[in-house]
Amino acid sequence: MSEFEEADDPAKNPEPKSEPFFRAKRVPLWLHVADTQRVLAGAIVAVTLTLYAYLVVAVVFGWIDQDRFVAVIAALAPLQALAAATVGFFFGSREKG
């Protein structure tokens, strides 16, 4: 025997739907795009600065030698270019006014 009778089937007698506790706020598209660009630009710059700061600390404390430091800096050049392009695009695409 099941735990409830056929008369207790919730599909046949659904409870009235209640109003949601939170309502989604409509955000304008331009604000959503600006927030997304700001977060992406900030994250890319933060990651780039963290990597470069770690490399400087590694050289200062002698964890890596200067030749390897130069090689890693050269390998990070595309990331630095991406960070510069992202920040430039973010600030260059903003409308005046």
N, C-alpha and C positions, 0 to 999 in steps of 0.2 A: 504494500500500500504506500502511496506517495505521501509526502509531508503535508500537502494541501489538497483540498478537494477540487473538483473541476469548477465549481462555482467561485473558487478563490483565484482562478487564473487571472493574472494581471493583464494579459493581452485582451481579455474580454471586458475588463472593467478597469481601464487605466485611471490613475489618479490625475486630477487636474494639474497641468503644468504650472509651476510657479515661475515668477519673474527671476531672471538671473541676478545674483548679488552684485556682480560687477558688469558694467556695460563697456564695450570696447569704444574707445574714443577715436573718431575719425581724424587722421593726421593728413594734412595737405601733402601732396606728392612732392612739392619743392622742399618742404621741411624734412621729409623722409630721405630724399636724395642728399640734402645738405648734411644731415646727421650721419648717414652712411659714409659719405666722403670724408667727413671729419674723423670718424672712428678709424677708417682704413688708413688715412694719412697718418694719424697719430700712432697707430699700431706699427706701421712700417718704420716710421722714424724711431719709435721706442726700441724696436728690435735691432735696428741698425746701430743706434747709439749704445745699446747694451753689448753688442758684439765688439764694437770698437773699444769700448771701455774695458772689457775683459782682456782684449789683446794688449792694451797699454799696461794694464796691471800685470799681465803675464810676463811682459818684457821687463818691467821694473823689478819684479821679484825673481827674475831669472828662470821662470818656468819654461820659456822658449827662447831660442837665440834670435839675434836680429835678422839673420838670413831667412829663417822660417817666418818671422814676423812680416817681412816684406812680401814673401810669397803669399801669406794668408791675406794681407791687405790687398794684393793684386787680385786674389780670388774673390774678394768681397766687393770689388769695384762694380759689378753688375747690380748688386743689391743697393749700393749707394746711388747708382744711377736711377734705379727704380724708385727709391725714396725721394730723390730730387724731382723726378717726373711726377710722382703722385702728389707731392706737396705743391708743385707748380701748377698742375692741373686743377687741384682743389681751389687754390687761391685765384688762378686765372679764369676759372669758369664761373666765378661768382658775379652776379649782376650788380651793377652799381645802383645805389639808391635803395 
